[in-house]
């Protein structure tokens, strides 16, 4: 636990020390304005939503196969 806390404090200190130098350069490169993912990927909004829904359902399927049913449901 102590190494984790020391790492956390070291990272916070490094972040605070480099913030004024790094942030302006990063904001110039990464400032894309007010955009959404379909605009960034040049895709239809409906297609993007369908892909995310399918991916989410696939993840639920994998979790159900890996974890299985809850213990309280198995008593019935």
Order of alpha helices (4+ residues) and beta strands (2+ residues): alpha-alpha-alpha
